[in-house]
Amino acid sequence: MIVNLAFYFFSFILLASAVMVVTSRNPVHAVLFLILAFVNAAVLFLLAGAEFLAFILAIVYVGAVAVLFLFVVMMLDVDFAALKEGFQRYAPVGALVALVLFGELFLVVSGWSTLAGAPAARLYPTPDNLTNTAALGNLIYTSYLPLFQLSGMVLLVAMIGAIVLTHRDRKRSLHQKLSAQHARTPEQTLRLVRPELGAGVSVPASEKEAT
């Protein structure tokens, strides 16, 4: 009974946070709700007995992907008003795609059937002397090692592409010329004056531009 209540509780929070990800106007809030959705999905994996997937979801997605999304949204100067200008123009196309997706989901759910021995049937049964995590790691690093390495290469290419796209030279930022600064002499940077008592020192405009 407690497990069923926990399942429905975390499922409700997961669905609510997923809706808030789509409907939030603030992109930072959307990413925070996405992190909440990942955490609740990890708890559901724990309740289902898939502790490896739960820890992967918490460590990789919450600790890396979602936090990366948050930093990208906060650091990049994205004009969200310009992105939403064509929303009304493409709204009918988006509604048509949404209807098609909902129709496919309805067909899948309506035709769903479960066999009597389906919960006990597994494609790769877990040995008695291994845990779920050990059996899954053994399967990934033996039978599916090339695919695992290929997925790592895809993530590496995505990371390099993100660095190249974000690390660009902004013309509006100020740059220092270290060679020009090091070549300056004390006579060019300092000027000793003796102002009279109560009188200020006026700096010529040429020297203001130089400084």
N, C-alpha and C positions, 0 to 999 in steps of 0.2 A: 504493500500500500504506500509506503513512504517513497519507494523508487518510482512508482507511477505518478505520485504527486510532484516529485522533483522533476520528472520528465515533462509534464505538462507546464510546470512553472517556468522552467528554462526555455521550453519551446515557445511559450507566449512572449517572453522577453526577447528571444531571438527574432521572432516575426515582427514584433513592435520596433525593434532597433533596425531591422532591414527596411521597414517602411520609412522610418525617420532618415535613413541614409539617402533615400530617393527624394523625399519631400523637404529636406532641410534647405533653407536658402543660404545659410552660411556654409561654405565648403569645409571649414575647420570643424564645425559641429558634425557635418556628415562623416568625416573621417573618424571622429571620436565615437559616433554611433556604430561605425564599421568595426572598430576595435571591440566594442561591447558585443556585437554580433559574433565576432570570432571567439570571444571568451565563452559565450554561452554555447556555441557549437562545440567547443572543446569539452565542455562539461557533458554535453549529450553523448559525445564519443566515449567519455569515461563511463557513463551509465550503460552504454552498449557493450562495454568490455574491450574497446579498441583504445588502449592507453597510449600506444605508439602514435596513432593518428591524433589523439588529443594533445600530446606534448608537441608534436610537430606543428599543429595548428597554433598552439600558444606561443611557441618559440619562434617559428619562421614567420607566420603571418602577422601575429600581434607584435612580436619583438622586432621584426625587420620590415615587412612589407607595409603594414599600416602606419608604423612610425615614419617610414620613408615617404609615404603619401602625405603625412602631416607636415613634414619638413618641406616637401616640395610645394605644397599649397601655401605654406606660410612664407617661404623665401621667394618664390617666383612672383613677379608682378603680372598676374593674369587679369585681363580685363573681362570679367564675367558678364558685364553688361553687353559688350560686343559679341560675346559668344551666344547670348540669348536673343540676339536680334532676329535671327532666322527661325525662331521656335514656332511661331504661328504659321510660317510658310510651309514648314515640314511636318506640322502636327498631323495632317491627314495620313501621311505615309507612316509616321510612327504609330498612329492608332491602328492602321491596317496590319502592321507587323505585330503589334500587341494582340490583336484579335486572332491572328494565325497561331501565335505561341500559346494563347489560352485554349484555342481549339485543340492543338496537339496535346497539351496537358490533360484536357478533359478526356480525350480518346485514350490516353495512357491510363489514367486513373479508372475510367469506367471499365476498361478491359483487363484490369489487374486481377489476378487470381493467385492464390497461395496453395501450394501442395501441403499435404498432411505432414510430410517429413522434411519440409523446406528449412525450418530453423536449424535442424541438425545436419543438413547437407552442406558441404563446403567444397569449393573447388580445390583448395589446398588445405587439407586437414592439418591441424597443429599437432605435432608429436607430444606425447605425454611428458617427456623429459625437457621440453623447451617451453618458454613463455611465448606469449603472442609477439612481443617485441623481438625476441631472438629468432623466432621462426620467420618473421617478416624481413628482418635484416639478412638472414641467410638466403632468402629467396631473391632479394634485390641484388645482392652482391655475387650471386652465382648465375641464376637463369636470366636476369634482366640487367646485367652489368653494362652492356653497350648502351641500352636505352637510358640507364641512369647517368652515364657519362655524357650522353647527348643532351639530356635535359640540363645538366650542369653547364655545357657549352652555350645553350640557348640563354640561360640566365646571365652568363658572362658577357655575351654579345649585347643583351639588353642593358646591362650595367654600363658597359663602355659607351653605348649609344646615349644613355641618359647623361653621362658625364660630358660627352661631346656637345650635346644640345644645350646643356645648362652652363657650361664653362665657356662663355663667349665674351668677347671684349665689348663692354658697354662704353659708348662714346661719351656719355654724360658723366662718367666717373672721373675723378681726378687721378692723375698719374705723376709720380715723382721721377725726375731725371737724376739718378744717383751720380752719374759722371759729372754733371754740371754742378751739383752740390759739393762734391769732393774737390772740384777744381777751384772753388771760391777761396779767396784769401781773407784774412781778418780785416784788411783795409776795405774790402767790398761789403763786409757784413756789419762792421762796427763803425760808429761815428761818435766821437767824444765831443760833447758840447758843455758849456758852462753858462747856463741860463741865470739871469738875474733873479733876485729874490721876488717871488710872486709872479714871475713871468713864465709862460709856457714855452714849449719848444715846438716850432712848426716844421713839419717834414715836407720837403718838396714833393710834388706829384710824381716826378721821375723816380725818386727813391721809394715812394709807396708802391709803384708798379713793380720795381725790382724786388722788393721784399715780398 
